[in-house]
Amino acid sequence: MEKAVFYHAGCPVCISAEQDILNLIPKEQVEVVHLGTDKAGIGKAAAAGVKSVPALVLANGNVLHINFGASIDDLK
């Protein structure tokens, strides 16, 4: 089974959303990518359709944008 991927930039909104996501989805079913420290992940996030973070990309490819912390373009 493919994992969901939660992308964030490390801001307080993102950290709060990360904790909420990990309380809802078992850790083994979601990969957490901190785009502030993993710059290689920015391209992957953009290719998956992420426009802003925090965002959750589901295993089926649907993107759930959670609040607006930062534009993906601002992270490049």
MARBA-3410 file (N, C-alpha, C, O; in Angstrom, 1 decimal):
76
0.8,-1.2,0.0,0.0,0.0,0.0,0.9,1.2,0.0,1.8,1.4,0.8 ~ 0.6,2.2,-0.9,1.3,3.4,-1.0,1.0,4.3,0.2,-0.2,4.3,0.6 ~ 1.9,5.1,0.6,1.7,6.0,1.7,1.2,7.3,1.2,1.4,7.7,0.1 ~ 0.5,8.0,2.1,0.1,9.4,1.9,1.4,10.2,2.3,2.3,9.7,3.0 ~ 1.5,11.4,1.7,2.7,12.3,2.0,2.2,13.6,2.5,1.4,14.3,1.9
2.7,14.0,3.7,2.3,15.3,4.3,3.5,16.2,4.1,4.6,15.9,4.6 ~ 3.3,17.3,3.4,4.3,18.3,3.1,4.1,19.5,4.0,3.0,20.0,4.2 ~ 5.2,20.0,4.6,5.1,21.2,5.4,6.4,22.0,5.4,7.4,21.4,4.9 ~ 6.4,23.2,5.9,7.6,24.0,5.9,8.1,24.4,7.2,9.1,25.1,7.4 ~ 7.5,23.8,8.3,8.1,24.0,9.6,7.5,25.1,10.4,7.9,25.3,11.6
6.6,25.9,9.8,5.9,27.0,10.5,5.0,26.4,11.6,4.6,25.2,11.6 ~ 4.6,27.3,12.6,3.7,26.8,13.6,2.4,26.2,13.1,1.9,25.2,13.6 ~ 1.8,26.7,12.0,0.6,26.2,11.4,0.9,24.8,10.9,0.1,23.9,11.1 ~ 2.0,24.6,10.2,2.4,23.3,9.7,2.7,22.3,10.8,2.2,21.1,10.6 ~ 3.3,22.7,11.8,3.6,21.7,12.9,2.4,21.3,13.6,2.2,20.1,13.9
1.4,22.2,13.8,0.1,21.8,14.4,-0.6,20.9,13.5,-1.2,19.9,13.9 ~ -0.6,21.2,12.2,-1.3,20.3,11.2,-0.6,18.9,11.2,-1.3,17.9,11.1 ~ 0.7,18.9,11.3,1.4,17.6,11.3,0.9,16.7,12.5,0.7,15.5,12.3 ~ 0.9,17.3,13.6,0.4,16.6,14.8,-1.0,16.1,14.7,-1.3,14.9,15.0 ~ -1.9,16.9,14.1,-3.2,16.5,13.8,-3.3,15.3,12.8,-4.0,14.3,13.1
-2.5,15.4,11.8,-2.5,14.3,10.8,-2.0,13.0,11.4,-2.6,12.0,11.2 ~ -0.9,13.1,12.2,-0.4,11.9,12.8,-1.3,11.3,13.9,-1.2,10.2,14.2 ~ -2.2,12.1,14.4,-3.2,11.6,15.3,-4.3,10.9,14.6,-5.0,10.1,15.1 ~ -4.5,11.3,13.3,-5.6,10.7,12.5,-5.1,9.5,11.7,-5.9,8.5,11.5 ~ -3.9,9.5,11.2,-3.4,8.5,10.3,-2.2,7.8,11.0,-1.3,8.5,11.4
-2.2,6.5,11.0,-1.0,5.8,11.6,0.3,6.2,11.0,0.3,6.4,9.7 ~ 1.3,6.4,11.7,2.6,6.9,11.2,3.2,6.0,10.1,3.8,6.5,9.2 ~ 2.9,4.7,10.1,3.4,3.9,9.0,2.6,4.1,7.7,3.0,3.5,6.7 ~ 1.6,4.8,7.7,0.8,5.1,6.5,1.0,6.5,5.9,0.4,6.8,4.9 ~ 1.8,7.3,6.6,2.0,8.7,6.1,3.5,9.0,6.2,4.2,8.8,7.2
4.1,9.6,5.2,5.4,10.1,5.2,5.4,11.6,5.4,4.6,12.3,4.8 ~ 6.2,12.1,6.3,6.2,13.5,6.6,7.5,14.1,5.9,8.6,13.7,6.1 ~ 7.2,15.2,5.1,8.4,15.8,4.4,8.4,17.3,4.8,7.5,18.0,4.5 ~ 9.5,17.7,5.5,9.7,19.1,5.9,10.5,19.8,4.8,11.7,19.6,4.6 ~ 9.8,20.6,4.0,10.4,21.2,2.8,11.4,22.3,3.2,12.1,22.8,2.3
11.4,22.7,4.4,12.4,23.7,4.9,13.8,23.1,5.0,14.8,23.7,4.8 ~ 13.8,21.8,5.2,15.1,21.1,5.4,15.3,20.1,4.2,16.5,19.6,4.1 ~ 14.3,19.7,3.5,14.4,18.8,2.4,14.0,19.5,1.1,12.9,19.4,0.6 ~ 15.0,20.3,0.6,14.7,21.1,-0.6,14.4,20.2,-1.9,13.7,20.7,-2.8 ~ 14.9,19.0,-1.9,14.6,18.1,-3.0,13.2,17.7,-3.1,12.6,17.4,-4.1
12.5,17.8,-1.9,11.1,17.5,-1.9,10.2,18.5,-2.5,9.0,18.2,-2.8 ~ 10.7,19.7,-2.7,9.8,20.8,-3.3,9.4,20.4,-4.7,8.2,20.6,-5.0 ~ 10.3,19.9,-5.5,9.9,19.5,-6.9,8.9,18.4,-6.9,8.0,18.4,-7.7 ~ 9.1,17.4,-6.0,8.2,16.3,-5.9,6.8,16.8,-5.4,5.8,16.3,-6.0 ~ 6.8,17.7,-4.5,5.5,18.2,-4.0,4.8,19.0,-5.1,3.6,18.8,-5.3
5.5,19.8,-5.8,4.9,20.6,-6.9,4.4,19.6,-8.0,3.3,19.9,-8.6 ~ 5.2,18.6,-8.3,4.7,17.6,-9.4,3.5,16.9,-8.9,2.7,16.5,-9.8 ~ 3.3,16.7,-7.6,2.1,16.0,-7.1,0.9,16.9,-7.1,-0.2,16.5,-6.8 ~ 1.1,18.2,-7.3,0.0,19.2,-7.3,-0.1,20.0,-6.1,-1.1,20.8,-6.0 ~ 0.9,20.0,-5.3,0.8,20.8,-4.1,1.1,22.3,-4.5,2.1,22.6,-5.1
0.2,23.2,-4.1,0.3,24.6,-4.4,0.7,25.4,-3.2,1.3,26.5,-3.3 ~ 0.4,24.9,-2.0,0.8,25.6,-0.7,0.9,24.5,0.4,0.4,23.4,0.3 ~ 1.6,24.9,1.4,1.8,23.9,2.5,1.2,24.6,3.8,1.2,25.8,3.9 ~ 0.7,23.8,4.7,0.7,22.3,4.7,-0.3,21.7,3.8,-1.3,22.3,3.5 ~ 0.1,20.5,3.3,-0.7,19.8,2.3,-0.5,18.3,2.5,0.6,17.9,2.9
-1.6,17.6,2.3,-1.5,16.1,2.4,-1.8,15.5,1.0,-2.9,15.8,0.5 ~ -0.9,14.8,0.5,-1.1,14.1,-0.8,-1.5,12.7,-0.4,-0.7,11.9,0.1 ~ -2.8,12.3,-0.8,-3.2,11.0,-0.5,-2.6,9.9,-1.4,-2.1,10.3,-2.5 ~ -2.7,8.7,-1.0,-2.1,7.6,-1.8,-2.8,7.5,-3.2,-2.1,7.1,-4.1 ~ -4.0,8.0,-3.3,-4.6,8.0,-4.7,-4.3,9.2,-5.5,-4.8,9.3,-6.6
-3.4,10.1,-5.0,-3.0,11.3,-5.7,-3.8,12.5,-5.4,-3.4,13.6,-5.9 ~ -4.9,12.5,-4.7,-5.6,13.7,-4.4,-4.8,14.5,-3.4,-4.1,14.0,-2.5 ~ -4.9,15.8,-3.6,-4.1,16.8,-2.7,-5.1,17.5,-1.9,-6.1,18.1,-2.3 ~ -4.9,17.5,-0.5,-5.7,18.2,0.4,-4.8,19.3,1.0,-3.9,19.1,1.7 ~ -5.2,20.6,0.6,-4.5,21.7,1.1,-5.1,22.1,2.4,-6.3,22.3,2.5
-4.3,22.2,3.5,-4.7,22.4,4.8,-4.3,23.8,5.3,-3.1,24.0,5.5 ~ -5.2,24.7,5.3,-4.9,26.1,5.7,-3.9,26.6,4.7,-3.6,26.0,3.7 ~ -3.3,27.8,4.9,-2.3,28.3,4.0,-1.2,28.9,4.8,-1.3,29.9,5.5 ~ -0.1,28.1,4.8,1.1,28.5,5.5,2.1,29.2,4.6,2.6,30.3,5.0 ~ 2.4,28.6,3.4,3.3,29.2,2.5,3.0,28.6,1.1,2.7,27.5,1.0
3.2,29.4,0.1,3.1,29.0,-1.3,4.3,28.1,-1.6,5.4,28.4,-1.1 ~ 4.1,27.1,-2.4,5.2,26.2,-2.9,6.2,27.1,-3.6,7.4,26.8,-3.6 ~ 5.8,28.1,-4.3,6.7,29.0,-5.1,7.6,29.7,-4.1,8.8,30.0,-4.4 ~ 7.1,30.1,-3.0,7.9,30.8,-2.0,9.0,29.9,-1.4,10.0,30.4,-0.9 ~ 8.8,28.6,-1.5,9.8,27.7,-0.9,11.0,27.4,-1.8,12.0,26.8,-1.4
10.8,27.7,-3.1,11.8,27.3,-4.1,13.0,28.2,-4.0,14.0,28.0,-4.8
END
